[in-house]
Amino acid sequence: MMRQQQPAKRGQMILYMVLLAVVVACMVALSLCDRPKELSDGRPSGGDTLDIAIEYSPVTYYTYDDTLGGYNYDLLRLMADSAGCPMKFHPVVTLEKALTGLEEGRYDVVVAQFPMTAGDTARFDFTDPIYIDQQVLVQRRGSGAIHSQLDLAGDTVWVVKGSPMVERIASLSREIGDTIYVHVDELYGPEQLMMMVSAGEIRYAVVNRSIARAMASRLPNLNRSVAISLSQFQSWMVAKGRQSLCDSLNLWHNQVKRDTAVYFDLQRRYFGGTFPTLAR
């Protein structure tokens, strides 16, 4: 029997989502208060400055008290210092808006939890892989937790709009010979979807393992043991046809990697260890 997921109480769900939106808006607003000069004022910079749309997440970019961090943010700062290239960061929550801004020329680069797939290379140009990640199912712990991809047949999973995870779940449906329903969320990022699972408002979400691991201490009632994909390259995106910008980013990335002590320390800080040098 198909068990298409529906929120248990529509009124409660709407209230929760409104409150969550307020929380997210406050987090982003706080990140822009007393910001360094390289943070966005909402306008493209022009000149030699690169406008970078960067996803607000525990791995990519975050703010804690008056500290800015995140693996991608710190890596880009190192690259900017090494290359002498000014960068301005535009924190974003919704992936689809960032991708639209990239195509419309408001951003030069999109940095987000976005696994590179064959289908997406027709829409964007990608840098060489930055790190390796994997898509996992996030669910609440307990007796009702599933232990296999096969158990998703007839159920609904939530993903962020614009994510290639939709493509992966469609492939998984074909592999198991049954339908897995997908709810594409237009408002929130993966961190917020995890909060909704934790609160019991939705049953399943698919996010990157690195985000699920980073959120583990804050949301200890969540289970992230079921893998949805194999390990995948995570790259940054530029508009189609800007291969020269990709080449520059790759060059700057390689320059940072030559300083192995700094580079490996960055990996250990955010991933708990180091990973092999990546090449496409």
N, C-alpha and C positions, 0 to 999 in steps of 0.2 A: 504494500500500500504506500502511495506517495504521501509524504508528510511535509508539504510545503510550509515553511516556517512563517508564522504571523506573530506580531507582537501581542502579548497577552492582554494588555490594557492600553488601548490607543491613547486615551487621555494621559495616562502616566508616562507613556513613551514620549508624547509631544512635550510634556513638561520637562522630562529629563533631557531631551535634546536641546531645548531652549536654554536650560541651565548650563549644559555642557558647552553650548556655543558661547555663552557669556564667559565661562572659564577660559576657553581657548582664546577668545578675543582679548581678555585681560593678560594672558601669558604673552601674546604677541605684542600687545601695547607696552607691557613692562619691558620687553626685550628691546624696544626702541627708545625708551626713556634714557636720557643721558648716554646715548649711543656713541660709540667711536665714529670718526668721520667716514669710515668705510661702510657704515650701515645705511640702509636706504632712507631717503626722504620721500620716496614714492615716485620719483622722476628718473627717466633714463639719463645717464651721465654725459654721453657724448665724448668726443676726443679719444684718448687712448685707454680710458677706464673701461674695464669689463663689468657689465651689469650681470650679476649672478643671482638667479632665483634659487633659493636654498630652502629645502623642506625643513619645517620645524619638527624635529624628532629627536629622541635620546641619542641616536647614533650620528645623524647628519648635522644638526644644529640645535642648540638648546641654550637657555639662560637659567642660571641659578644664582639668586641674590644679584650681585652686580658682575657676575662672571659669565662670559660667553664661551661656549665650547662645542664639541662635536667633532668626530673624526674628520669628516669632509671639510668642515670649517677650518679646523686647525691645519689640515693638509694644504688647503688653498692659501692660508696665510703664509705658510712656509714657502709655497711656490711663488707667491707675490713678492716676498722678500728676496728670494733667490733670483728671480727674473727681473725685478725692478718694475713690475707691471702693477699699476693701481687697479684695485677691484672694489666694487661696491656690492654689498649683499642685500638682497631683497627677501626677507623671510616670508615663506608662504606655508599655508596649511593644506590647501586643496591642490592636488597634483594636476588636475585638468586645467585649472586656470594658469598654472605655471607653463604647461605645454602650449596652451593657446598664446600666451605672452611671448613665448619663444618664436612661434611661427609668425606672429605679428611684428616681431622686431623690437619688442620692449625689453627683452632679455637677450644676452649673448649666450649664456650657458644655463642649463637647468641641472641642479644637483639634488638628487632625490633617491629614495629606495626604489629603483627601477631596474629590474633585471633585463638585460639585453636579449631580445629575441629576434629571429629572422624577419618576422613581420614588421617590427618596428624600425628596422634599418631602411625601409622604404620611405619612412616619414621623417626620420632624423639621422644625423651623423652622430656617431658615438666615439668617445675617446677609447684608448686602450683600457682594459679592465683596471679598476681601482682596487677592488677587493672581491672576494667570493662570498656569496651568501646563499640562502636557501629559503623557500617559502614553506611556512608551517601553518597548521590549523591551530587556532587558539580557542579553547573551550574551558568551561569551569571544571574544576576537579570534582571527584565524587563518583558515586556508583553509576551515574548516567553517562559518564564520559565514554566516548568511542575510542577504539584502539587500532582502527584500520581505515584506509581510504574507502574500502568497500562499504563501510557502514554509513557513508554519506549519501548513499543512493536514496533519492526522494526527499532529501533535506535541503536547506538553504544556507548558503554561506554569504557573508558580507565582504565586499572589497571596496577600495576607494576608486572613484571615477578616474579613468585614464590609465588604470593599471593594467599591464599585460597579464596579471593574474587571471583575468577573465578568460583569456585565451588558454591558459594552462588548465583551468577548471573545465572548460569545454572539452579539451583533450582527455582529461581524466574521466569525464562522463562517457566518452566513447570507449575508453579502455575498460571500464567496469560494466559497460552495457546497460546503463541506467542513467536517469536524469539527475543531475545535481543542479539545483536552482541557484542563481546568482543574484544577489541584491547589490546593485552598484550605487554606492553612497556618494552624493554630490557635495556634501557639506564638510565632511571630516576626513582627517588623516588616519593612518594606522594606529597611532597612539590612542586616539579617541574611540576608535572601534574596539580596541582592547578594553577600554574603560566600560563601554557598553556591555561587552560580554561579562566582565567582572560583576557588573551590577545586575545581571540577569535580564537585561532588556533585549538582547539578541543572543542566539545560541552559539553561533560559530562566526569567526572572522579568519581571513587568511592574510598574514603579514609576513615580513621577512624575519628570519630567526634572530638576527642581530637586535632588532627592535624588541622582540618578545623576550630575549634574554636580558636586555637593558631594563625592561620594565618589571622583571620577575620579583624584585624586592618590594616594589610598590604595589603589585597586584599578585600576592602570593596564592590566591585561590584559583589561578589560571593554570591550565595544562597546555603545554606546547610540544608534546612528544610525537604527534603525528605529522610526518613530512608530507607535503603536497607536491614538491618538485625535487629534482636532483639539485646538486650545487650549481649555481649559476653565476656568471660574471656580472658584476655591478659596475656600470660605466656612467660617465656624465654625458649629457646631450647638448648638441648645438644644432642650429637650423640646417636643413639640408642644403648642401652646396658650400658649406663653410669649412671645407677640409683643412684649409690653412690654419684656422683657429684650432681645430683638433690637433694638428701637428704641433702647434705651439704648446698646447696644454700637455701633450705627451712628452715633449722635450723638457718642460719645466718639471713634470712629475719625475722623469728620470734623473734630473739634476738633484732633486730632493732625496731620491732613493740612494744616491751615491754617498750621502751622509748617513751611513747605516745605523749609527748609534741613535741619532735623532729619529730616524724613520722607524726603527724597530721599537723604540720607546713609545712612539705614538700608537703603534699597533697593539702593544701590550696594554696600554692604558685603556683602550676602548674595546679590545677583543679578547684580552686575557692571554694573548700569545702572539706569535708572529706567523705569517703565511708566506709561501714561496713567492718569488718575483713573478709577476703576471705578465703575460704577453699574448697578444691576439694572434 
